[in-house]
């Protein structure tokens, strides 16, 4: 059969034979246009020939082109090299004639041995494949390109360097670090100028990948010399160098390097440069064990990446999973870990797969799931022994940890010895060697060996001085157990809570009897909020400290515990005779500097205190009480059905804080809760034509003495209250919409049920109901509209609570509604804006984008109205304007960043803060006027504009941003304890806003210092409503609050 087919092919005419042989070696369908270019025929002649060849069993026809039959593939397997080469060249020319991409044409040119032509084509294709993270395609393309460079005898050294560097990047993502380093070194040998700087930078990254951080720092120092005239490049190198300096125990120098990077990149870097720098900062936070901070940073980075950046997104997500495991969110971490690994497998990104196994090994062990931990460690070891030898020590360390947890102490000891053998010598291996050594002490003690008090104390001091808090906390927990020192447990638990490691806090406190003291109360509360995968629940329940934590009585407010923790820490510092300015080198730093000074041993008690009062520990522990509260508070308290407020019983102390003090409502204060349409939290304030700058015409409450009332709903409140007359309107997570009398804090007369949680704010309007209402008055009637998280939109008569209609948006609704000009505009998470008629039955007037077009990203922020146009933004970076009457597109613009807050419109300019950028846009033309970089975090709050100052957020900070200069006014920054998701409002020289640290803040606009803050039991994401002498806001603790000064001050 094969001989017969070969004879049939040989008997064909020239063009037909070329087509059959081309199909045989093409490796893909030969499309019609390319097949025409292979011969001297036209399209009709080709199709006739194709039919004949198909009938003869020599070709198969598909919609995509011609393919060989199996018999032809066998018959042409021994095709002569000259014929194969000529056929490949013909294919290259044919595909090139049809404008095929270089990734298709290049390999055919290489197969044709047309090396000079192949070199630029293959180079372009290979480098592009790396840039797009198509690693499976990139490596063979780059190998062909390097082969072409050699056989063409190219003298373009820069091109060779770029090719080696691109292949190094591809190998790195595939987990082949050794091969990658060899390519980066070869690139450095050929390169000069910018390419040399690139090569040195990648040598550093790859050396760090192989745990040679000191070598990595050397490469970066050399790279900085080659980049002396390029401030943006220097900024990137400083950022990376901060990471390597931190890993070899020089945290102060690392911090200085970070500061240099931030300054250079703020002025000279691109958005991509700043993204990379934030990635480096997130890595440093994770290395140091600042798990909560690291999780926030990685989460912010992940939000900036799209699915099309699959390899990079998988890498960020797997680091996020590792941080979430450590910070008590194990269930979420495991879900993200599995998603990241699946994403990485789809694009052959090996690194995230390895890190995913590592995340499982680390995370499962934290919660006592040792079998799963061993599973992850075994998968790691398989990889290291076959592909990634530099990380054998990490795999064996985690295997030893899991085996010890399972009680297999002898096997665990063998793994510790193997891990130490696999660890680099000298300062390169300092970090991992200490970690392994500390685990060895734990295993020896578990097997019945003697615990040495002094060596662990020395190592604790070294780790804290180098700011390796995570490792220090693990060792401190072991010391508490074996040295039986409850005071050490107190400090260790406080440190663990402060950096966001609640499971380790529980382990540190487990051997003590401190569970009824402040540290125990705080740790117990944090432990109750830990979430683990269902199949880990039993193991977690049996983990050290968990049973004690669950038996500790719960309290509604752990602020007192946090204050007491801070006092204990302050006392420890004072007793040690040290303060926050104390500076000294750790033993590791002395050795690295060549110093051999031997310090005398201190008495044991002083050594414990000195350890916690060393420079690095103070940097973490000497934080505000608010920061500690933010870590231990979580929004899932049990909320009482009713709230009793009565004066203290005789003999009982009077309340001493505003949070404890209930005030009388000032009956003689004009405007208390009356007619408040002008506050920033309501869409009606920003929904009509005119200035919507976030400035209230009410007096606000510049002073705080207590609360007038707090209304319980038993579920989180994310919405902002709307006030009309003496009634507050608000929805809750308990599926209920409330009307509340602002003078008494009780239900005003009606409530309404929804089909799911209500997280969006309501909107009012005068709807054309066409009937007579209210004492014979005809025409329009005041109505309100709200929506549920499931996307159901409700219309109600404001006065009576009588339902008008309900309709369904295409997706969920989490953003405020806008009712205006006879319609209700509803932004939906399905990426479309829906417009419903206000009059019953609430018919759908239009939807944009239309259902036949692709949607935008989720719409999760408030829409605005300007000159007949509805203006809104989407999370994927689109700013759009749609005709309010017809639903036709007016304009749109894409800024390609995550948008988490609505713009503010003043004097025909829309001011938008998003992902660290501040944009000025023409509202109804979508024209970008200006953009400026100012911060590092996603933005979830709309700006307040006062003159030339925009008050904007950057993560946990509120900033006064000078619009004209792009500078912060007098370098001011007001920092809260957590992310700000509450849009601010200004009144009479004071700025009011909430924070995820659970507080509502009042900040003086002149000094930019706190006037007051009010602590609640959950995140405050509700934007405030400003009255005369009162501030209204909701909290995720389930309460709507009315707070202010006594007598309405």
N, C-alpha and C positions, 0 to 999 in steps of 0.2 A: 504493500500500500504506500509506504513512504517513498519507495523508488518511483512508483507510478506518479505520485504527486510531484516529485522533483522533476520528472520528465515533462509533466504537464506545464510546470512553471517555466522550464527551459524553452519550451516550444512557444511561449507567449511572445507577442510583439514587444518592442522596447518599453512603451508607456505602460502597458498592462503588467509586464513583469516588474517594472519599477514600483507600481502601486501595490502589488501583492507583497513584494519583499519589504517595502516601507511599512506596510501594515504589520508584517511579521516582527520587525525590530522596534517599532515605535513605542511599545509599552503603554499605549493609550489609543483611543479611537482617532483615526485620521479624519478630521472634518472635511466637509465637501469643499470648502474654499482652499484648504491646503492640498487636497487631492487634485484639484484642478491645476494648481501650481506645480504639481509633480510631473505633468505631461504637457503635450502640445494640443490637448483637446479643449473644447469648451464644456460648459456644464452639461449640456444635453449629451454630448459624446461620452463624457465621463459616466453619466448615469446609465447609458446603454452598456458601456463596458462593465460597469459594476454589476448589472443584472447578469451579464454573461459569466462573469467570474464567480458570482454567487451560485449560479446554476451548475457550474463546474465543480463546486465544493472547495473553491479557493479563497473566498471571502465571505464574511458575514456582514450584513448591513444593519446598522442601528440608527436611531435618530441622531446620535452624536457623531456618527461617522463610520468608517470601514474598520473592521477587525478581521484578523486572520482566523481561519479554522484551526482546530487542534492539529489536524493532519499537516497543514502548512507550517505551523510552528515546529513540528518535528522534522519536516523535510528541510527547513532552512536553518536548523540548529548548527549545522556544519558549514554554513556559508563562509566563503573565503574572506580573509580580512580586508583585502582591497575592495571587494564588492560591498562588504558590510560598511566600511568606511565611506565609500562613495554614496551608498544609500542614506547613511546618517547625514552626510552633507546635504543631500537633496532634501531630506526632511527639514534640516535647519533652515535652508533657503525658503522652502515652502511655508513653514510656520512663520518665519520672519516676514514673508510677503503678506501674510494675513494679520500682521501686527500682534502676534502672540507675545506673551511676556518673556523676559529674559530667563526666567526659571524653566521655560520650555525649550527655548532656542539654545541656551547655553550648553546643556548636556549633549545635544546632537552635534554641536560644533566640536565639543571635546571628543566625542566618538568618531568624528571625522578627522581627528588629529589636526584641526585648523586652529592651532594654539593661540596665535596672535589675535585672531578674531574672537576666540572663545574667552580670553582673559577678561576684557572689560565687561562682557555680558555676564559671565559667571560671577564676577566680583559684585556687580550690581545686584544680582539675584540673591547671592548668599548673604550679603550684608543686610539687604531688605528683609530676608527671612528671619534673621536674628532680631532685627528691630521690631518685627511683628510677632516674635516669640513662636515661630514655626520651626522648632528645633529639629524635628525629624527631617525636614527638607533642608535646613540650613547646613548641617554638617556635610552631607555629600556634595552639595553645591560648592562649599568652601574648599573641600578636598580637591574637587576638580579644578577650582580656580588656582589653588596653590600649585597643583600639577602643571597647569597651563603656564603659570609664571616661570616655573623651572624649565619646562621644555621650550618655551618661547625665548628663554634666556633674557627675561625682562630685567632691566636695571632700575626699575622703579621701586626703590627700597620702601618708600612710604606706603605704596600700595600693598607690598608684601606684609608690612607691619600691620596695616589695617585688616588684612585678611586673617593673619594670626590672631589678632585681637578679637575679631568677630567670632572666630572659632573658639577662642578661650571663653567668651561669654556664653556661647552655645553649650560647650562642655560643662560649664559651671551649673547651668540650669538642669543639665542631664545628670548631675551628681558626679561627674568625672573630674574631680578637683585636681588630681595629679596631672592629668593631661591638659587641663585648663591652665595650670600654672606654667607648664612647659611652653605652651603657646604664648602666654603673656610674656614670658622671658624672651622668647624668640622675637616677639614684636618689639620689645624694648631694645633688642640688639640691632634691629634695622631702622628704628624710628628716630625722628628728630622733631623739634618743635612741639605743637599741640598733640601730635600722635604719641610722642615720647611721654608726655605728661599723662595721657590716657593709659599708656602701657604700664607706667609706674603705679598709677592708681589701681589698675586691675591686678597687678602683682601684689599690691597691698591687700586688696579684698580677698584674693585667693590664699595668700599666706595666712590671713586671719581665719579663713574657712578651715585651714588645716591646723588651727590652734597655735600658730606661730605669730602671736600678736606683737611681740617685740620686733620681729623681722618686718612685720607689716608696718609698724611705726617708722622703721628705717626707710622703707620704700616711699612712704608718704613725705618724709622729710626731704628726700631727693626730688619728689614730684613738686613740692612747693618751690624749690629752687628753679625748676624749669618753667614755672607758671608765675614768676615774680611780677610780670607786667599785666596779668589778667585777673582783676579782682573777683570776678564771678567764679573763675576756676579755683582761685585761692579759697574762696568761701566754701566751695564743695569739699576741698581737701581738708580744711580745718574741721568741717563737720565730721568727716570720716576719721580724722585723726583723734577727735575727741573720744570716739568709740574705742580705738586701739589703746589710747592712753588709759582709759578707764579699765580696760581688761587686764592691764599689767600693774594696776594698783596705784595710779596717779590721778585721783579724782579731782583735785584742785586744778591741776594742769588741764585736765579734760574739760572742766567747766569753763576755764578761760578760752580754750579752743572753740567751744560751743558759742561763747559770746562773740568771738571774732567772726565765726561763720555767720551768725545771725545778722551782724552788722553789715558784712560784705554782701550777703545775698539779698538783704532787704533793699539795698540800693542798686545792686548790679545784677542780681540773679534772675533767672526766669522762674515761672511757676513750677516747672519741672525740677529745677535746682532746689527750690524751697521745699518741694514735696520730698525730695531725697534727703534733705537735711532733717525734716521732721521724721522720716523713717529712721535715720540714725539716732535721733533723740529717743524715739520709741524703743529702739534696741537697747540703748543705754539704760533706760528706765527698767526694762525687763532684766538685763544683766544684774542690775543693782537689787532686784527683788522688789521694786516699787510696782507691785502687780496691778493695783487699782489704776495708777497713773498710766502704766503701760497699756492696759486694756482700753482706756479712754483714747490714748494716742493711736493705737492700731485701729480702733473702731473708726476714728475720724479719717484715717488714711483709706480704709476700705470703702468708706462712703464716697470717696473721690474717684474710685476706679469703676470702670464698667465691665460688663461681661466679656467685651471684646478684648480686654486686657487680662485674659484668663490666667496666664502663668503668674503674672505679678499679683493679681487678686488672690490667687490660691496661696501665694507666699505670705501676703499680709494676713489673710484669714487664719492660716495655721499658727502664725505668731499670736494673733488675737486669741485663738483657742487656748494656747499655752498660758497666756496672761489671765484669761477668764477662769481656767482651772484653778490657778493659784488664788484668785480673788473671790472664790466662793460661788461661782456661777458654773458649776460643772455640767449641768444639764445643757445649758446653752453652748458651753464650750464643746461638748461632744457632738452636738448637732453641726456646729460650724466646722469642726475638725473633719467630720465625714464628708461634708460638702466640699471643703477645700481639697481633700484628697481626690475626690471624684473629678473635680475640675482639673486638677493637675494631671491626672491620668489621661484625660481627653487630649491634652496638648503635650504629652510626654515631658512634663516638667518634673524632673526626678526629685529636686531639692525639697519641695513641699511635701512629697510623699514620705520621704525620710523623716522630716520634721513632724509629720502627722503621727508616725509611729512613736516618736519621742514624746509628743504631747500626751498620747495615751499612757505611756509608761510613767511619765511624771504625774499626770493628773489622777489616774486611777489610784496610785499609791497614796496620794494625799487623803483620799477618802476611804482607805482600808480595802479597796478592791484589788487585792494583790494578784489574783489570778489574771485579771485583765492587764494589770501593770506588767506582769511577766510576759504576757502575750505581746505587748508593745515592745518590750526590751528585746525579746527574741527576734522580732521582725527587724529591729534596728541592727542587731548583731549579724543577721544574715546579709544585710545590705553592706555593712562595713567590711565583712570578710570577703565579699565579692567585688565591691566597687569603691567603697569609701573608707579606706583603712585609717585615715586620720581621726575618725570618730569612734574607733573601737573602744577607747577608754570610757566614753560616755555610755555606750551600749552596755559595757560590762558593769559600770557603776550602777546603772538602773536595774540591771539583772540582779546584782548583789542586794540592792535595796529591796526588791520584790521578794527575793528568796529569803531574806531576813524576816520580812513581814510574814512569810508563810512558815517561819520556824526552821528553815533549812540553813542553819548557821554555818556549818562546815562548807557547804557549797558556796555560800555567800562570801566566806573568807577567801576562797579560791578565786572568786570573781574580783574581789578587791585587789588581790595581788596581781592578777592579770591586767586590771585597769591601770594600776600604777606603772606596770611595765610598758603599757601602751601610751603613757603620757609623755609629752616632750620634756626634755631636760631644761633646767634653768628657769628664767622668768617666763618663758613661753608657756610652760606647764604649771606655773604657780597657782593659778585660779583652780584648775581642775584637780591638781595634786592635793590641795588643801581640802577640797570638797570630798575627795575619795578618802583622804586620811581621816576626816571627821566621821565618815560613815563606818570606817574600820573600827573606830573607838565604840561606836554604837553597837556594832555586831559583836565585838568582844565582850562588852558588858552584858548583852542579851544572852550570850553563851555562858555566862557565869564568871567572866573575868573581872578584874579590879578596875575601877574607874580612876584615872589620874586627874586630880583637880587642876594641876598647874598647866599642863600642855593645852588642854581645851581653853583655859582662861587666856593663855597667850594668843592662841589662834583666834579666839573671839575678838580680842583687841585688834589684831591685824585685819580681820574681815570688816569690822566696823570702821576702822580708819580708812580702808580702801573703798568704803561704801558698798560693800557686798552684803546688803541687809538681809536678803533672802537666805544666804548661806549662814549668816550670823544667827538668824532666828532659829534655823534648824538646830544649830549647835547649842544655842541657849536653851532650847526646849529639852535637849538631852541632858544638859547640865542641871537644869531644875530637877529632873527626875533622879539623877544619881547623886547630886550634891545636897539634895533635900533643902534647898534654900528658897523659901517662898517669896522673899523680897526680889530675888532674881526672876522668879516667875512673874511677879507683878510688872517689872520693867519689860521683860520679854514679851508679855501679852500686850502691853501698851505699844511697844514698837511694832509688833505684828499687825495690830489694828491700824496703826498709823499708815503703814505701807500697803494695807489692803490684803492681808493674808489671814482671814478669820480661822481657817482650819488649823494653821500653825499656832494661832493665839490660843485655841482650845487645847492643843497638845501641851503648850507651855504652862497653862494653868491647871491641867489635869491633876498633877501630883499635890496641889496645894489645897488649902481650905479657904480660899479667897472668894468663893462664888457668891457670897452675900455682900462682898465689898464692891466698890465702884468698878474695879477691873472685871470682876466676875459678872456683874450686871451687864456691862457693856459687851463682854465676850459672849455671854449667853444670848443676848439680843442678836448679835451678829451671826451666831451659829444657827439660830432659828430661821434666819433668812438665807442660809445656804441651800442651794438646789442641786440635786444629784440625779443622774439617770436612774430610772426606776429599778434596774437590776443591780444597782449599787446600794440601794437603801439599807438593806440589812447590815452590810459591811460598815457603812457609815455610822449606823446607830451604835455599833460596837467600838468605834474608833475612840482614842483617848480624849476625854473631856466632853464628849457629846452627851452622854447620859447625864453628867452633872449640869451641863448647860440647859438641857431640856427640863430638868427638875428645878432649876432656879426660877423663882416667881418672876413673871414678866411685869414690866412697868410700862406705862404709856409714854413716858418721856425720860430718855437717858441723858438729858443734858447735865443733870447733877453728877452722874457718873463720869461724864467726860471732864467736867470741871475738877472733880477729885483726882482723876488720872493726871491731869496737867499739874495739879498741886504736888502730887507724889513725885513727878518727874522733876519739877523745880527743886523740891527738897533734895532729891538725889544729886542734882548738879551742885547745890550749895554745900552739901556735906562732903562732896568730892573736892571742894575748893576750886572748881573750874567754872568758867562761864562760856558763853557762845563764841567769844573771841579767842579762846584757847586754841593754839595751833601746835601740832607736833607731828613728826614723821612716824609712820608705822614701821615695824621691823622690816617688812618687805621693801619699803621705800628706802630705808637705810642701807639694806643689802644692795639694792639696785644702784645706789649712789656710791657704793664702795666703802661705806662706813661700817665700822666694827665696834660701835659703842655698845657696851653691855649694861643695861639698866639694872639696878638692884631690884629684887623682888619686893613687892609691896605686901602689906598684910592683906589677908584674903578679903576682908570687908572693903577696904579701900580699893582693891583691884576691881571688885565688882562695880563699884560706883564709877571708877575712872573709865572703865570700859564703856558704860552707857553715856558718859559725859565727854567722850572723845569728840573730836571735830565732826566726824561724819555722823555720829549718832545725834549730836545736837542739831545738825542741819535738818534731820528728819523729825526729832522729838520735840524741839522747841517751836512747835507750831501753835497756831491759835486754837482755843477751845472749839471754835466753830468748825475747824477742819476735822477735828476728831469726831465731833458730833455728826458731821456730814458722812463720815465713814460708817459709824455704827447705826445711824438712823436709817430705817427702810420704811417704805410707805404701805406696810401691810399690817398695821396694828388693828386690834379689835376695836371698832368704833361703837360707843354706846348708842342705844336707840334714842335716848333723850339726854340732854345735858343739864345737870342741876348746877346752879350758881347761887350760892347763899353766903352771907357773912360768916367768918370763922366762929366756931363755938367759943363760949367763954373760956378763957384760959389758953386758947390756941393762938399761935402767932399770926399776925395779919400777913397777907400776901406781900411779897417784897419785889416781885418782878412784874413787868407789864403783862407777861403771859399768864400770870396768876390773878391779875387785878381786873375785876369787872367794874366798868364805869356806868354812871347814870347817863342816859341819853339826854343831851342838852336841849330841852324843849324850847328854849328861847333863842336858839341859834338859827338865824334865817338860812335857808338853803341846805339844811342838814338832810342830805339824801333827796333833795327835790330837783326834779327836772334835769337830771344829769345826762345830757346827750353828748357832752363834749369830752369824753374820756377816751384814752388811746385803746382801751381794751374792747371797745365796741366798734363793730364795722360801720355803724351808722355815722360815727365820727369821721371815718376815713372813706365813707362811701359816696358822699355827695360832692358836687363841684365846689371848688374853692380850696383854701389852704387846709391841709391835713398834716400838721407838723408834729403831732403828739403833745401839744401844749394845751392844758386845760384852763378854762377861765374860772375855775373854782379855786378856793383858797388852799385846799389840801389840808394836811395836818403836819406842820413842821416839827411838832413835839409829840411825844408818845408817852402816855401814862398807863394805858391798858387797852382792854377791848370792851366794846359796847355790847356785843353779843357774838356768838358763833353758832351757826346753824348746822346740825349734823345731818349728813346724807348716807353715812355708812359705807360709801365707796368713793374712790378718788374723783376729784373735780379737776379737770384739765381746762374747762371752758372759762371764758372771762365773763363776769357778771354784766348784765345790761340793766340800767336803772331808768325807770320812768315814773315821775312823780315820787311817791313814797313806797314804791314797789321795786324789789330786785328780782330779776329773772335769770335763772341759771339751770343748766342741765347737769346731771351727775352720772357717774359710772354705774349707778344702780338702776338705770333705765327709766329714770323719772325726771320730768321737767317741773321745776318748782317756781312758784311765785311767793316772795317773802316780804313781809311788812318791814320796811327799814327802820321803823320807829320802835318795834318790839322784838324783831328777830324771830318771829313766828310765821307760820304759813299764812299767806295773805288771802286765801280764799279758794284757790284751785290749784290742782296739780294735773299732770298728764303723763300717761305711760307711753313708753317707746318700746320698739322690738329689740333694742340692744343698747349698749352704753351710749351716752351723749357726751361727746368730747368737743363738739364745735359750739361756737357762740351763736345766740339767736340774732335776728334782725327784725326791726319794726317797719311798718309802712301804713299808709292810708290806702286801703284796697277799694277798688270800685265794685262794691257788692251790689249796688243797684237796689237798695231797699232802705226803708226808714228805720233808724235805730236811735237809742238813747233819747228818750223824751221827745220823740217825734222828729228829731233831726234826720234829714235825709242825706242821700249821696254816699260818700265814702265813710268807711269805718276803720278805726285803728285795729290792726291785726299784727300778729307776730308769726314768725316762721323759725323752725329749728329742724335739725336732722339728726338721725341716729348714725352710729358707726357703721351699721349695715347698709346705709344709703337711703333709708326711708325719710322722705321730707314731709313735715307736718305743718299745716296752717291752722291757727286758732284765733278766735276773737280775743283781743287783749283784755277787755273788761270782764267778760263773763266766763272765759275759758271754754266756750262752746267750739267744738271742732268744725273746721271748714272743709278740709280735704287732706288726703295724704297721697303721695306719689313716690315713685322709686327712681333714684338715679342709677346709672349703670354700674357703679362701683360703690365703695365705702365713702363716707364723708367724715373727715376729721377737721376740716377747716371751717371758719365762720362763713355764714351765708351773707348775701347782700340783697336786700329788697329795695327796689327802686323803679319808678316809672312803670308800674303795673306788672313787673316781673320779679321773680325770685331767682337769683343767680347762685347756682350750687356747684362748687368745685368738687370734683370726685377723684378718688385715688385710682380710678381706671384711666386717668390722663385726659379727661374731657370735662368741659364746662357745660352744665345743663341750665337752661332757662325755662322756668315754669310760669304760666299765667297766675297772677295772684288771685284772681276771681275764681270761685269754684267752677268746675271741678279740678282746677290746677293743671290744665292741659300742658303738655310739653310744647313749648314754642319753638325751640331749636336746641341743637347740641353741636358743640365745636371742640375738636375737629369732628367732621361728620363721621358716622359709623363706618362708611366705606373707606375712610382714610386711616392711616396709622395714628394711634393716640400719642400724646406727649407722655412724659414721665408723670408720676403721681402729682396731683394738685393738692397740696396740704397746707396752703397758706391763703390768707384773705384776699378776695377780689376787690378791686377798686372801680370807681366810676368817674370818668372825666369826659365832658363834652360829648355825650352820646356813645362813649366807648367803654366797654367793660375791660379792665386791665387785670391780668393775672400772670403768675409765674409758675413754672413746674420744677420738680426736683431735679430733672435732668438738664436744667440750665436754660430753659426757654422763657423769654419775656414776650407776651402776646397781647394784642388788642383786638377785640371783636365788637362789631356793631351791635349795640344793645338791643336794637329793634329787630334786625334781620338775622343776626348770627353769622354774618359774613365777616371773613377775616379783614381787619383793617391794616394790621402790620404784625410782624414777629421778628425776633432776633434771638440768636443763640449765643450765650456767653460760656458754654461748655464747662460750667462748674456746678456743684450741688447748691441748690437754692432752698433754704429752709425757713425763710421769712419773707413777708410781703414788703414791697417798697413803701416809702412815704413820699407823697407828692406835695411839693411846695413851689409856688411861682412857676408853674409849667415845667418843672423838673422832677423826675422820679428818682429818688435816692434809694439805692439798693445795696445792702451789705450781704455778701455771700462768700463763704469759704475763704475768708481772709482778704477779700477784695471789696473795694467800695466803688460803686458804679453810679454815674449820672446819665440818665436816659431821658429822651423826650417822650412824655407819656403816651401820646397818641400817634407817633410816627415810629416808635421803637428805635430811634437813632441813638447809638451810643455816643455820648458827648465826651466822656472821660472815664478812666478807670485807674485805680490806685491800689497797690498792695499795702495792707496794714497789719495783718495778723496771721494766725496759724490754724485756727479751728473752724469747723462749720458754724454757721450763724443761724440761730433759731428765733431771733427777736428783731422786730422792725426798728429802724432808727428814729430818734427824736431830733428834729432840726430846729435849732435856735440861732438865728443869724447865720454866721459862717461856721458854726460848730454843729457837727453831727455826733450825737451820743450813740455809740455803737458797741456791740459786744464782741469779745474774742474769748470763747470758751467760758471760763469762770469770771472774766473781767469785764467791767464797763469802762469805756474809753471816751474822752472828749477829743474828737478828730477834727482838725482844722481842714475844711474842705479845700480851700485855696492852696494851702502849702503842703498838704499831705502829711502833716506832723501832728503829734499828740500835744494838746495844749499844755505847755509847761511840763511836759513829760508826765502828766498825771495818769494814774490808772487806779481804779477801785476794784480790788479783788475780793470775790466771794469764795465760799468753800466748794463750789461745784459749778457745773455749766449753767448759764443763764438762758432760759427758754421763755421768759416772760417779757413781752414788749413793754418798754418803759413808758412812763407818762410824766410830764413836768408840770409843776404848779407853783407859782410864787417863789421861784428860786430854789426849788427842791425837786429832785428826780426820784421817782418811785418805781420799783421793779422787784420781781421775785427771783429766786434762784433755786436750783436743785438741791442746795444745802438745807432747804426747808424754811428759809427766811424771806420775809418781805423787808426790803431796805428802803430807807429814805436817805439820800445823799445830797449834801449841800453843793449847789452848782458853782458857787464861788470858790470854796476851798477844796471841793471834791473829796470831802471827808464824810464819814458816816454821821448822820444826825441821830438816827435810831435804826434798830432792826427788831423784828418780831418773829420769834421762832415758832414754827408749827411742827406737826409730827410727820410731815411728808414734803415731797418736792412742791415748790410753788411755781407752777408753769402758767397759771392764770395771770393775765395782765390786769393791773389795778384799775378800779373805777374811782375817780377822784371826786370827793364832795367837799363841802365847807366844814372842815373839822373832822372828817372821817375818810378812811380809805377802805374800800371793799375789795376783797380778793378771795379766790378759792385756793385750796390746797389738796394735794393728793392724800392727805390724812382723812379726807371726806368732809371737811368743814368749809362753810362759807363764813368768812370773818368780816367784821366791821370793827376797825381799830382806830385809835386817835388819842388826842389829848383830853384831859379832864376839862369839862366845860366847853368842849369844842375848840380848844386852842390849836 
